[in-house]
Amino acid sequence: MKLSKNLTLSEAVKSITAERLGIDNTPNDQEINNLKSIAENIFQPMRDHFGVPIGISSGFRCKKLNTAIGGSKTSQHMSGNALDIDADMYGKITNKQIFDYIRDNLDFDQLIWEFGNDENPSWVHVSYKHNDKNRKRVLKAYRLNGETRYKVI
């Protein structure tokens, strides 16, 4: 099933951890609708702009999978409203370019520069809510004493 021209449902739910642990990571109809919305409003405009393949390192996560990977208890991945994007998977563009494009051109709820360094994040987390007001919250994730922290940027 296609969520947008260049993103399939199987790409948005794929998880090596789910496969390894035998977790059924199948979204329900509402979660699929949320995935379609983020695909159409975030992923596809970005993909069309850059014109190169863009990797999704994490999309939908059922509660059991989210717990297994140590995700936030309030993760928007569990509702199908978030994608972790890793442009470096294909080496055509950088995660910083993805981050800057989303921040400067698209409506989003949260945009997070995930770790990495000051030049390039390790990946980009973005969320989008089609039935609610998006906050346009821009954050940077970092580790302090082994814990993940966020600062507004």
N, C-alpha and C positions, 0 to 999 in steps of 0.2 A: 504494500500500500504506500502510495506517495503522500507525503505531508505537504510537499511543495515540489516545484519542478526538479530540484536537485537534492532533495532529502527524503529518504524513505523511513517508514516506521521502524524497520529492522535496524537501521543505523542509529535511530534515536533511543532504542531500548537495549542495544547490544551491551553486554557486560561479561567480561571474562570471569569476574568474581561470581556472578550469578550462575554461569555455566559450571564453574568449578564446584560450587556448593549445591548445585541442583535447585536453585531458587527460581521459581516461575516469576519472571519480571514482565508479565503481560498487563498493559494498562487497560482500564475500563473505558467506556465511551467518552465520559467527561474528560479523562486524562488524555485521550487521543485528540479530542477537540482542542485542548490546551496546547498539545504538541503541534497541531496544525497551525494554531494561531502564532506561536513563537516561530515556527518554520516560515510562515508567510510574512511576518512582520519584522523578523530579525535575520534569520538565516538566509532567506532567498534574496532580500535586497543587498546583503553583504556579499553573497556569492555572485550576484549579477554585477555588482560594482567592481569586484576584483577579477572576475572571470577565470578563476582558478579553483581547483578542488580545495575544500576547507574541511578539516577533520573535526568530528565530535568525539571527545574522549569520555563524556558522560552526558546522558540525556535523562530520560525517565528512570526513576528508581522506586520500586515498590518499598514499602516500609521495612520489610525483612532485609532487602538488599541494602537499603540506606543504613540500617543498624549494623549489618555485617561489615560495611566499609568504614564505619565510624562517622557517618555524616551527621550534620546538625539535625536535632529533633524537629526543627521547623523548616527543613530544607524544601525549597520550592521545586526541587527535582521530583519529590514524591507526588506532586499534583500535575506534573508535566509542564510546568511553567518555567523551567530553567534548562539551559544547555551549558556544558563546559566545552569550549572551543579551543582546539589546538591546531593552529595553522602550520606550526612547525612540522606536523606529521608529513606534510608533502613538500616542504621546503621552498615554496613559491613566494610566500609572503611571510611576515612575522606576526607574532601575537600582538605586538605593540601596534602594528598597522590595523589589526582587527579591533583592538581596544579603542584606538583613536577614532576610527570610522564610526563605530557604534555610538560612542560618546558624542561625537559632533553631528551625527546625521539621523539617528533613529530614536524612536520613543522606546523606553525600557523602564523596568522597575528598579532592578539593581544591576550594576556593572562592577565586577570585581577584578582587579589586577591581582592574579593569584601568584604570590611568591615570586620566584625568579630574581631579577635584579633591577636596577634603576633604568636599564635600557630595554628590557623585554621580560614580560611575565612568563612564567612556566606554562600557563594557560589562562584563558579568559572565561570567567563565569558571567552569564547574562540571564536575566529573567524578564518575563513579559507577562502582564495580566490583561487579557482582552476584555474582561467584564468589570474592570476596576480601574481606578486612576493609578497610573504608573508614577512612582516617586522620583525617577531619574537620580537615584542614589548611587554615587560613585565612591568606591572603597578600594583600599589596598590591603591585602592579606599579608601578614608576617607572623613569624614565630617568636614568642618570648617565653623563656623557661619551659620549652617543650609544648606550649599551648598556642593555638591559632588565635591571633588577635586581628582586629580590623581598624583602620583609621580612614576617616573621610579625606578624600583628595579632591 
